[in-house]
Amino acid sequence: MSNLEQLIDAYALNKNELDSYKKLCDAENAEIKALMTELEIDKAHTEDYTATLIVQHRETMDEDMLLEVLHNSGYADLVIRTKEYVDMDLLEDAIYHDKIDKDTLLAMQKCKEVKEVPTLKISKRKKEN
């Protein structure tokens, strides 16, 4: 058996192990997050490890709603391009230079979507002397 064949076989075995452990870790991760959420805690400890549940908020804009707000407010020509999408750089520039009135800015806030993304961090605990 050539070196390449041995490497291919070793890789296939190791990749299979990796995939198996990944599935197991993903399931355990999800279960830990679910239990911590259910218990309404953001930190849990074992003798060796600390688990910290962090909820990240990720904002996106509802682009269809934002287009409607900008069309209705008369700012379409300022920040909307041929394929209708909001050019976020132009929008930021227009907001920065006070080219959009306060009522439209307030209406645009309704276009913002916030997603909560729970993440789990496991760290080795420091041993106390």
JOHU-V764898 format. One record per backbone hydrogen bond with DSSP energy under -0.5 kcal/mol. NH is the residue of the N-H (numbers start at 1). CO is the residue of the C=O. E is the energy in kcal/mol with one decimal. If there is no record, write none. Layout:
BEGIN
nh=NH co=CO e=E
nh=NH co=CO e=E
END
This chain:
BEGIN
nh=6 co=2 e=-2.4
nh=7 co=3 e=-2.4
nh=8 co=4 e=-2.5
nh=9 co=5 e=-2.6
nh=10 co=6 e=-2.7
nh=11 co=7 e=-2.8
nh=12 co=8 e=-2.6
nh=13 co=9 e=-2.3
nh=14 co=10 e=-2.8
nh=15 co=11 e=-3.3
nh=16 co=12 e=-2.1
nh=17 co=13 e=-2.1
nh=18 co=14 e=-2.8
nh=19 co=15 e=-2.8
nh=20 co=16 e=-2.2
nh=21 co=17 e=-2.8
nh=22 co=18 e=-2.7
nh=23 co=19 e=-2.2
nh=24 co=20 e=-1.9
nh=25 co=21 e=-3.2
nh=26 co=22 e=-2.9
nh=27 co=23 e=-2.1
nh=28 co=24 e=-2.5
nh=29 co=25 e=-3.0
nh=30 co=26 e=-2.3
nh=31 co=27 e=-2.2
nh=32 co=28 e=-2.7
nh=33 co=29 e=-2.4
nh=34 co=30 e=-2.4
nh=35 co=31 e=-2.6
nh=36 co=32 e=-2.7
nh=37 co=33 e=-2.3
nh=38 co=34 e=-2.6
nh=39 co=35 e=-2.6
nh=40 co=37 e=-0.8
nh=41 co=36 e=-2.5
nh=44 co=51 e=-2.2
nh=46 co=49 e=-2.8
nh=50 co=123 e=-2.2
nh=51 co=44 e=-3.2
nh=52 co=121 e=-2.5
nh=53 co=42 e=-2.5
nh=54 co=52 e=-0.6
nh=54 co=119 e=-2.6
nh=56 co=54 e=-0.7
nh=56 co=117 e=-2.2
nh=58 co=56 e=-0.6
nh=58 co=115 e=-3.3
nh=59 co=57 e=-0.5
nh=60 co=113 e=-3.1
nh=62 co=111 e=-4.0
nh=63 co=61 e=-1.2
nh=66 co=62 e=-2.6
nh=67 co=63 e=-2.6
nh=68 co=64 e=-2.0
nh=69 co=65 e=-2.4
nh=70 co=66 e=-2.5
nh=71 co=67 e=-2.7
nh=72 co=68 e=-2.8
nh=73 co=69 e=-1.4
nh=74 co=71 e=-1.3
nh=75 co=70 e=-2.4
nh=76 co=70 e=-0.7
nh=78 co=75 e=-0.6
nh=79 co=75 e=-1.6
nh=80 co=76 e=-2.7
nh=81 co=85 e=-1.2
nh=84 co=82 e=-0.8
nh=85 co=83 e=-0.6
nh=87 co=79 e=-2.2
nh=87 co=85 e=-0.6
nh=88 co=86 e=-1.1
nh=91 co=87 e=-2.8
nh=92 co=88 e=-2.6
nh=93 co=89 e=-2.3
nh=94 co=90 e=-2.8
nh=95 co=91 e=-2.6
nh=96 co=92 e=-2.9
nh=97 co=93 e=-2.2
nh=98 co=95 e=-1.7
nh=99 co=94 e=-3.1
nh=100 co=94 e=-0.5
nh=105 co=101 e=-2.1
nh=106 co=102 e=-2.5
nh=107 co=103 e=-2.3
nh=108 co=104 e=-2.5
nh=109 co=105 e=-1.0
nh=109 co=106 e=-0.6
nh=110 co=106 e=-0.5
nh=110 co=107 e=-1.0
nh=111 co=108 e=-1.7
nh=112 co=109 e=-1.2
nh=113 co=60 e=-5.0
nh=115 co=58 e=-3.3
nh=115 co=113 e=-0.5
nh=117 co=56 e=-3.1
nh=117 co=115 e=-0.5
nh=118 co=116 e=-0.6
nh=119 co=54 e=-3.1
nh=121 co=52 e=-2.2
nh=123 co=50 e=-2.2
nh=125 co=48 e=-3.7
END
